[in-house]
Amino acid sequence: MSEELNQGLGTANRAGNREQTAAERPPVSPNGLDKEVVLAIRNLSVVYPTREASIVAVNDVSFNIFKGELLGLIGESGCGKTTTAMAILRLLQPPGMIAGGEIILAGKTDLVKLEGAQLQAVRWRDVALIPQGAMNSLNPVMRVHEQIGDAIDAHVTPRMSRDEIKQRILTLFGLVGLPARTFDLYPHELSGGMKQRVCIAMAIALNPALVVADEPTSALDVIVQRIVAQNLLDIKNRLGVSILLIGHDMGLMAQLADRMAVMYAGNMVEIAPARTILTEPLHPYTQLLIEAVPTIKTRKPLKLTEGLTHDLRYPPPGCIFQSRCPLVMEVCRRVRPPLKETKPQHQVACHLYDALQ
């Protein structure tokens, strides 16, 4: 099927990785072997200047996304997940801006440095977005095929004929489980789940190396959530595309993700394979997130993360989770813990594991 997706679309820019030192290479791939790094984020910071002080929405974040993997980015609302996604796609709205760091695509292209036509050429073709609100992302006065066709027509050289674009769209609909009759419909004639699958079809229209899915199931009922989630998994497995999946649902993420990255207050606090995160979480915040998930196997009171996130304009010295952490120590109030590997493929930012450094 991936050969069908490449027809008339040319070859995506997926050159080999830039060479990295051991210190620069955060985790190895989920299977323990070196793999192609599709996206390497290095020390990314995003700020929103205000009259009083700058709000640090993303603070010195680093992680890799490997070819063919689904990385789940999870954390409570306002922790910086969507801001990270918008920074990758260079879709931040003023006053938000990237204050530092690199976003290396395919081992050589720093998205932070691209502007204008260069940036437009990368979007859709190399990295694409599945938006959080499909209902608000589709143009209500354009038929579905016109919207997907515009994306294809704007990025494919040489230009495809109308018949080729039509066949391409129908192939995409087949991949995401949409009937052919969807081709001529307007968005208001589709259900919420169908609209979301149209957005998925549009995101993979040019067979990008990376798809960023920003909470694609948040506005859907449970049954439709499962259908859309299965669509994402099928696309990853059949096309070999890498996916950054942003969400709150720990249970759903556990079923889909190869690895999980946990964010808190703009900081990355833990990265590990999904199974490891669920069975052996190291960071106190990750532990509290998992303990807040209800289960049908055991009856126990759900634990809540007490307290409030600090004012992002005035971050505290030391660990950013100190005011809510049940295991806080004196060193946590003075020194901010770096994200370090404590076990193979498992990184955590917590002073509890300083002795393992």
Secondary structure, 3 states (H helix, E strand, C coil): CHHHHHCCCCCCCCCCCCCCCCCCCCCCCCCCCCCCEEEEEEEEEEEECCCCCCEEEEEEEEEEEECCCEEEEECCCCCCHHHHHHHHCCCCCCCCEEEEEEEEECCCEEHHHCCHHHHHHHECCCEEEECCCHHHHCCCCCCHHHHHHHHHHHHCCCCCCHHHHHHHHHHHHHHHCCCHHHHHCCHHHCCHHHHHHHHHHHHCCCCCCEEEEECCCCCCCHHHHHHHHHHHHHHHHHHCCEEEEEECCHHHHHHHCCEEEEEECCEEEEEEEHHHHHHCCCCHHHHHHHHCCCCCCCCCCCCCCCCCCCCCCCCCCCCCCCCCCCCCCHHHHCCCCCCEEEECCEEECCHHHHHHC
